Every structure is written in C-alpha cells, then in structure tokens.
Amino acid sequence: MLAVGVREYCVLEGLERGSCLLQPGASITAGDSLGRAAGLLFVYLQDGPELAQREGIPLRFWDYLVDGRPVHTGTPIPPQEVAASTPGAGR
C-alpha cells in the first residue's frame, strides 16, 4: 500500500511475492519500480490505510490510451480498454 496524498492510499494486489524491495516509509517518484506483477495486477485508490474498510476514490491516469485513442488525463470508465502510452502522447 502506498500513501499517495492526503487521505489517499493506493493498493496494489497481484505483485509477485518478494519482488517489492521498498521498505515501509520509503519515498518514491514517478517511474520507480514497485515490483513485478505475478499475472493480473489490481490497482485501486481508497481514503484510508485499512484494507476493505474504506471508501474507494476514482483513480486518475495521465498520458494513456483508451480504446486505442490517446488521453492526457482522466478516469477510465468500464468497459473501456486502457493501455500504457508513450509520455506526452495525449497532449
């Protein structure tokens, strides 16, 4: 779990066991490796650190593809297909 803002915690489920080498309280920046996905990776944002006991927060994305089209910033809506994009492609 990552504390990413005031009352914002990012949960990553599905990382390969032992692949995350971060220590509790470590600082990270964009582009840092957090670990390897063992298969599907589930990422969600919530308003507190207690798993399954907090409210979800819409997750914002930057410079990504939705259904093959570049997007600068937004929140994907299911069943949209989301993929990584090259930096700056949605600008």
NORBEL-V531238 format. One record per residue. RES is the residue in one small letter. SS is DSSP state (H for helix, E for strand, - for the rest). OMEGA is omega in radians with two decimals (none if undefined). D_CENTER is the distance of its C-alpha to the mean C-alpha in Angstrom with 1 decimal. Layout:
BEGIN
RES;SS;OMEGA;D_CENTER  RES;SS;OMEGA;D_CENTER
END
This chain:
BEGIN
m;-;-3.13;10.5  l;E;2.99;9.6  a;E;-3.01;11.7  v;E;3.14;10.2  g;E;3.11;13.1  v;-;-3.10;16.1  r;-;3.06;15.5  e;E;-3.11;11.7  y;E;-3.13;10.1  c;E;3.14;6.6  v;E;3.10;7.7  l;E;3.10;7.2  e;E;3.10;10.3  g;E;3.04;12.1  l;E;3.10;12.2  e;-;-3.13;15.8  r;-;3.10;18.0  g;-;-3.09;19.0  s;-;3.12;16.6  c;-;-3.09;14.7  l;-;3.14;17.4  l;-;3.06;16.1  q;-;3.08;18.5  p;-;3.13;18.0  g;-;-3.14;17.9  a;-;3.05;17.0  s;-;3.10;15.7  i;-;3.06;13.1  t;-;3.13;12.8  a;-;3.12;10.9  g;-;3.11;11.8  d;-;3.08;12.4  s;-;3.13;12.2  l;-;-3.12;10.5  g;-;3.12;12.4  r;-;3.08;13.3  a;E;3.13;12.3  a;E;-3.11;15.5  g;E;3.04;15.3  l;E;3.09;12.8  l;E;3.11;9.3  f;E;-3.10;8.2  v;E;3.06;5.0  y;E;-3.08;6.5  l;E;3.14;7.7  q;E;-3.01;11.4  d;-;3.09;14.4  g;-;-3.06;15.6  p;-;-3.11;15.3  e;-;-3.12;17.4  l;-;3.06;15.8  a;-;3.13;16.9  q;-;-3.06;19.0  r;-;3.12;17.0  e;-;3.08;16.2  g;E;3.11;13.0  i;E;3.09;11.8  p;-;-3.10;10.8  l;-;3.14;7.3  r;-;3.11;8.5  f;E;3.08;8.1  w;E;3.07;10.8  d;E;-3.14;13.1  y;E;3.10;12.3  l;E;3.01;14.8  v;E;-3.11;15.7  d;-;3.09;18.5  g;-;-3.13;19.4  r;E;-3.14;19.7  p;E;3.10;17.9  v;E;3.13;16.2  h;E;3.13;15.8  t;E;3.12;13.6  g;E;3.11;13.0  t;-;-3.13;11.6  p;-;-3.13;12.2  i;-;3.11;14.8  p;-;0.17;15.8  p;-;-3.14;17.5  q;-;3.05;16.3  e;-;-3.07;15.4  v;E;3.12;12.3  a;E;3.09;12.4  a;E;3.12;11.7  s;-;3.03;14.5  t;-;-3.11;16.5  p;-;3.08;16.1  g;-;-3.07;18.2  a;-;-3.10;18.8  g;-;-3.08;18.1  r;-;none;20.4
END
